Amino acid sequence: TQAHLDAIEAAKSLNAYVLVTPEKALEGAKAADARLAAGEAGPLEGIPIGVKDLFATEGVRTTACSRILENFVPSYESTVTANLWRDGAVHLGKLNNDEFAMGSANETSCFGPSVNPWRRTGSEVPLTSGGSSGGSSAAVAAGLCLGATATDTGGSIRQPAAFTGTVGIKPTYGRCSRWGTVAFASSLDQAGVITRTVRDSAILLRSIAGFDPKDSTSADRPVPDYEAAIGRSVKGLKIGIPKEYRVEGLSPEIDALWQRGADWLRDAGAEVVEVSLPHTSYALAVYYIVAPAEASSNLARYDGVRYGVRVPGKDIAELYENTRAAGFGREVKRRILIGTYVLSAGYYDAYYVKAQKIRTLIRQDFENVYASGVDAILTPATPTPAFGIGEKANASPVEMYLNDVFTVTVNMAGLPGLAVPAGLGAEGLPLGLQLIGRPFDEETLFALGEAIE
Ligand code: GLN
């Protein structure tokens, strides 16, 4: 724990942590020592963990990296983090993320962007560690924690993992409780972890997963011993390669990596087949209707009355306006505007209802592929390696949204997705592959991920 606290101090320029809790960490480490000595160690005893600032942590400031929550200290603990502490993990502090998890480069955070510890060969240009869980990926990649919690609504675990050469698991919707996690788009949000190895992801997921009566969408089914899936043979597994994922803008090195990944799995005894997910081309458009719609509803609670910051006005309406104008950043406001628009009378059927129907078709695409006997799907995690901080900031927001082309479908279908590092590209940057599984079959993903890793 002390070594990690020292490393965090030395790597401040990465802006991975927005709050370090050294006293809490050392206290936790001491308690872990005592339990270890008494032979009462939990499965994560003494393991130092960083927590995305989207998880409510009792007595520890939780901001979602938004100005509107800059003074919010929860009186309760999220289920996911409570599960980690129950198992003996040590809390190092809170990690940077895009404001309310809206973004792909950690640039919408009110604390400024997190920085990728990787650089292009021969270049000092600072690169993004991805988003929205950019603090989690930077911290894990730089050795500032042994693992980090993260959340994924449209790719926020898998894309940052791919950009930093780390492993990220977004489990099946319902696997982990959303209780105490700041809500972005409730039908898509899912907690998970970013770690250095596939095995570490398996170990941490087992701790955070499980039924929680406080989340009505949490799944009441047993949590397997995911670690037991590591090293399991992948012989005979059928792996689908979706032809529609060969999108425009896919970098040639990522395309080549994808082929290599398929070869590795073939060499390990898997059967690789081409599959079709015909509604893929609508995925981004649908996601950027559904997610903002749910966000606009979820973010209505930040009104200056019940939570966080309050900016007074002459009456209650002006108090709302002043608070939200000062508290929310540009991207969050953009999402609220899009969301209220697509939900408003007159546009609801044209946008929101239509998007929901296409979401169903996207889910059915996956169901059809799995019904044909495919066990998992292999795709790139991102269309390009990590890009420079600010590089896309001046482009249209849509260019940033294009980053999510391979990841949003998985959230819309509620499926598990694993990002695994699969080597370095021409510029010396990590490249990641994504494995998509059947509902609640994270085990197959861990077995395949280990074969690639
Ligand atoms: N980049 C996507 C967005 O901005 C996904 C974010 C996420 O998964 N939280 O909405």
Boltz pocket constraint, residues with backbone or C-beta under 6 A from the ligand:
constraints:
  - pocket:
      binder: B
      contacts: [[A, 100], [A, 101], [A, 102], [A, 103], [A, 104], [A, 131], [A, 132], [A, 151], [A, 152], [A, 153], [A, 154], [A, 155], [A, 156], [A, 157], [A, 184], [A, 291], [A, 400], [A, 404]]
      max_distance: 6.0
